[in-house]
Amino acid sequence: MTDRKSDGPLDLAQLRTFLAVYRAGSLTAAARLVGLSQPTVTTQLRALEDHMGRQLFERLPRGVTPTPAADDLAARLAAPMDALDAIAGGGALEEAVPEPPVLLAGPAEFLAAVVAHSLAPLYDKGVRLRISTGLSDDLLAGLRAGRYDLVVSTTRPRGRALVSEPLADEDFVLVAAPAWIDRIDHATSDGLAGVPLIAYADDLPILRRYWRHVFDTRLVAEPALVIPDLRAIKSATVAGLGITVLPRYLCTNELADGSLRLVLDPEDAPINTAFLAQRSGAHPLPHVALVRDHLLRVSRSC
């Protein structure tokens, strides 16, 4: 990259693509915003950098992060380009440029029980959402690749490509239907041996963590029932099929009405932190920032 700028005016298409990359923090996400293929976005960005004689983005293994030159260009470019897009789209200067839907992803159970209902106030502000669910590792990979704007993850993202903030702490409880409570003599590791276990997966990930944290022992058992959905696990437990470990937020109502009861209520229950993640180079569109700030504000008020 040389320091000499090329002659001639800057290309508007390249500038629009640059601004999309700057806001999205990812070539793939920018391609989605401007309706181009990723190779075309890469070509336009390199052409703009060659024309200006400056590097605009540092390429990371996943995503990009802006240089000071990009920060300066974006500050001068954003308002005029948004106004131009408004005119080109048939709107007036004062009309807001329609934004694409915010792509939010996370664990299905957490989004359904904790997140979805809290987003209602954003709809009055014109925010549109597209919500996807899945396992944290898969969703974080999708975030790095630009398939999502924000991801709620039950694990802290690693590496430079993503940044995250703690969103909520979830504590886990060992629960059973009342009929099983009456049949359990002692709420200890030995006392629970032989009681049917309802698990998320064959390797008992949530149950094993509870046993290790509370009983200080390694759980060695075969689950009686495996369902990869915590809401279905709750239903099976209410029906009396065995005992399980659930996040408290998911069974608050059942504990209140007595359809589930605590097998044990330790002073130091296992806790897991959920994180809200985005790409580290992203300067998010206003609606993405609005969703992010709203979720963090709601979580801190709980």
C-alpha positions in Angstrom: 0.0 0.0 0.0 1.5 3.3 -1.1 1.0 6.7 0.4 0.2 8.3 -3.0 -3.5 8.7 -3.8 -4.7 7.9 -7.3 -6.1 10.7 -9.5 -9.8 11.0 -10.1 -13.0 11.0 -7.9 -13.9 8.3 -5.5 -16.3 5.7 -6.7 -19.7 5.9 -4.9 -20.3 2.2 -5.1 -17.0 1.6 -3.4 -17.8 4.2 -0.7 -21.2 2.5 0.0 -19.5 -0.8 0.3 -16.8 0.6 2.6 -19.5 2.1 4.9 -21.3 -1.3 5.0 -18.0 -3.1 6.0 -17.3 -0.4 8.6 -20.7 -0.7 10.2 -20.9 -4.5 10.0 -17.3 -5.4 10.9 -17.4 -8.3 8.5 -17.1 -8.7 4.7 -19.8 -11.4 4.8 -22.2 -9.2 6.8 -21.5 -6.2 4.6 -22.2 -8.2 1.5 -25.6 -9.0 2.9 -26.3 -5.3 3.6 -25.4 -4.1 0.1 -26.7 -7.1 -1.8 -23.4 -8.1 -3.3 -21.2 -11.2 -3.2 -18.4 -11.3 -0.7 -15.7 -11.5 -3.5 -17.2 -8.3 -5.0 -17.1 -6.6 -1.6 -13.5 -7.6 -1.2 -12.6 -6.3 -4.7 -14.4 -3.0 -4.2 -12.7 -2.5 -0.8 -9.2 -3.2 -2.2 -9.9 -0.8 -5.1 -10.8 1.9 -2.7 -7.7 1.3 -0.6 -5.6 1.4 -3.7 -7.2 4.6 -4.8 -6.7 6.3 -1.4 -3.3 4.9 -0.8 -4.3 3.9 2.7 -5.2 0.7 4.5 -8.8 1.0 5.7 -9.2 -2.3 7.6 -7.0 -4.8 9.4 -7.9 -8.3 8.3 -8.5 -10.6 11.3 -8.9 -14.4 11.1 -12.6 -13.7 11.4 -13.8 -10.3 10.4 -12.1 -6.9 10.1 -11.3 -4.0 12.3 -11.0 -0.4 11.1 -7.8 1.7 10.9 -7.8 5.3 12.0 -8.1 6.2 8.3 -11.3 4.3 8.1 -12.6 6.0 11.3 -12.0 9.4 9.7 -13.5 8.4 6.3 -16.6 6.9 8.0 -17.2 10.0 10.1 -17.2 12.2 7.0 -19.1 9.8 4.8 -22.0 8.4 7.0 -24.4 11.3 6.9 -24.0 12.3 3.2 -24.3 8.6 2.1 -27.4 8.0 4.2 -29.0 11.1 2.8 -28.1 10.0 -0.7 -29.6 6.6 -0.1 -32.7 8.2 1.2 -33.0 10.3 -2.0 -32.2 7.4 -4.3 -34.9 5.3 -2.5 -37.5 8.0 -3.2 -37.5 9.5 0.3 -36.9 12.9 1.6 -33.7 13.9 3.3 -35.3 14.0 6.7 -36.7 10.4 6.3 -34.8 7.7 8.0 -33.2 5.1 5.7 -34.9 1.8 6.3 -32.6 -0.6 8.1 -32.4 -4.4 7.6 -33.7 -6.6 10.4 -31.4 -7.2 13.3 -30.2 -10.8 13.3 -30.2 -12.0 16.9 -29.2 -15.6 17.9 -28.9 -17.6 21.1 -30.1 -20.7 23.0 -33.8 -21.3 22.3 -34.8 -21.7 26.0 -33.0 -18.5 27.2 -34.4 -16.4 24.3 -37.9 -17.7 24.8 -38.0 -17.3 28.6 -35.8 -14.3 29.2 -35.1 -12.3 26.0 -38.1 -12.3 23.6 -40.7 -10.7 25.8 -38.3 -7.9 26.8 -37.9 -6.7 23.2 -41.5 -5.4 22.8 -40.7 -1.7 23.4 -38.3 -1.8 20.4 -41.0 -2.5 17.9 -42.5 0.9 18.3 -39.1 2.3 17.3 -39.2 0.5 14.0 -36.9 -2.3 14.9 -37.4 -5.6 13.1 -35.8 -8.8 14.3 -34.9 -12.2 12.9 -34.1 -14.6 15.7 -32.2 -17.9 15.3 -31.5 -20.5 17.9 -28.8 -23.1 18.3 -25.7 -24.2 20.4 -23.3 -21.4 21.5 -20.3 -22.7 19.6 -22.2 -22.9 16.3 -23.8 -19.5 16.8 -20.5 -17.8 17.7 -19.0 -19.3 14.5 -21.9 -17.8 12.6 -21.3 -14.4 14.2 -17.7 -14.4 13.2 -18.7 -15.3 9.6 -21.2 -12.4 9.5 -24.4 -14.5 9.6 -25.7 -12.7 12.8 -25.4 -9.3 14.3 -25.7 -10.3 18.0 -25.4 -13.6 19.8 -26.4 -14.6 23.3 -23.8 -17.2 24.3 -23.6 -19.4 27.4 -19.8 -19.5 26.9 -17.4 -16.5 26.8 -16.2 -16.0 23.2 -12.5 -16.4 22.7 -10.1 -14.6 20.3 -9.9 -11.1 18.9 -12.7 -11.4 16.4 -15.5 -11.1 18.9 -16.2 -8.9 21.9 -18.8 -9.6 24.6 -20.4 -8.3 27.8 -22.0 -10.3 30.6 -25.7 -10.3 30.1 -27.2 -12.5 32.9 -26.3 -15.0 35.5 -28.4 -18.2 35.6 -28.3 -20.4 38.6 -29.2 -24.1 38.3 -31.5 -26.1 40.5 -32.0 -29.9 41.1 -35.8 -30.5 40.7 -38.3 -33.3 40.6 -42.1 -33.8 40.8 -43.6 -34.1 44.3 -44.0 -37.8 44.0 -40.2 -38.3 43.5 -39.4 -36.0 46.4 -41.3 -38.3 48.7 -39.3 -41.3 47.5 -35.9 -39.8 48.0 -34.5 -40.6 51.4 -31.4 -38.4 51.3 -30.5 -35.7 48.8 -26.9 -36.8 48.5 -24.9 -38.3 45.6 -25.4 -41.8 47.1 -29.0 -41.2 48.1 -29.8 -40.2 44.5 -28.2 -43.3 42.9 -30.7 -45.2 41.0 -33.2 -42.3 40.6 -34.0 -41.8 36.8 -32.1 -38.9 35.4 -33.5 -36.7 32.6 -30.6 -35.1 30.6 -29.9 -32.8 27.8 -27.4 -35.1 26.2 -26.0 -38.6 26.8 -22.9 -37.3 28.6 -25.0 -35.5 31.2 -23.3 -32.0 30.8 -25.6 -30.0 33.1 -26.1 -32.8 35.6 -22.4 -33.6 35.8 -21.6 -30.0 36.5 -24.2 -29.9 39.3 -22.8 -33.1 40.9 -19.3 -31.8 40.7 -20.1 -28.4 42.2 -22.6 -29.4 44.9 -21.6 -33.0 45.8 -17.9 -32.7 44.9 -18.0 -36.0 43.0 -18.1 -37.2 39.5 -21.4 -38.3 38.3 -21.3 -41.8 36.6 -24.7 -42.8 35.4 -26.8 -43.6 32.3 -29.7 -41.1 31.8 -33.1 -42.6 31.7 -34.3 -40.0 29.2 -32.4 -37.7 26.8 -34.1 -34.7 25.3 -32.0 -31.8 23.7 -34.5 -29.2 24.8 -34.6 -27.8 28.3 -38.3 -27.0 28.0 -39.1 -30.6 27.0 -37.0 -31.7 30.0 -39.0 -29.6 32.3 -42.3 -31.1 31.0 -41.0 -34.6 31.4 -39.9 -33.8 35.0 -43.3 -32.3 35.8 -44.8 -35.5 34.5 -42.8 -37.5 37.0 -40.4 -39.3 34.7 -37.3 -38.5 36.9 -35.2 -35.8 38.3 -33.1 -33.2 36.4 -31.2 -29.9 36.7 -32.7 -26.8 35.1 -31.8 -23.1 35.1 -34.1 -21.5 37.7 -35.5 -18.9 35.3 -37.0 -21.8 33.3 -39.0 -23.3 36.2 -39.9 -20.4 38.4 -43.6 -20.8 37.8 -43.5 -24.6 38.4 -41.6 -24.1 41.7 -44.2 -21.5 42.7 -47.2 -23.7 42.0 -45.7 -26.9 43.4 -45.6 -29.0 40.2 -41.9 -29.1 40.7 -40.0 -29.0 44.0 -36.3 -28.6 44.9 -34.6 -31.8 45.6 -31.8 -29.8 47.3 -31.4 -26.1 48.0 -27.6 -25.6 48.5 -26.2 -22.2 49.6 -23.8 -22.3 46.7 -25.7 -23.3 43.6 -23.9 -23.6 40.3 -24.1 -20.4 38.2 -23.5 -19.9 34.5 -23.1 -16.5 32.9 -24.7 -15.6 29.5 -22.8 -13.2 27.3 -23.9 -10.8 24.6 -21.4 -11.0 21.7 -20.8 -9.0 18.6 -17.9 -8.7 16.1 -15.0 -6.7 17.5 -14.6 -4.5 14.4 -18.3 -3.7 14.1 -19.7 -0.2 14.3 -23.3 -1.5 14.3 -26.2 0.0 12.5 -28.4 2.0 14.9 -31.0 -0.7 15.3 -28.3 -3.3 16.2 -26.9 -0.9 18.8 -30.5 -0.2 20.0 -31.1 -4.0 20.6 -27.7 -4.5 22.2 -28.1 -1.5 24.6 -31.7 -2.5 25.4 -30.8 -6.1 26.3 -27.9 -4.9 28.5 -30.1 -2.3 30.2 -32.9 -4.8 30.9 -30.5 -7.4 32.3 -28.9 -4.9 34.7 -32.2 -3.8 36.0 -33.3 -7.3 36.9 
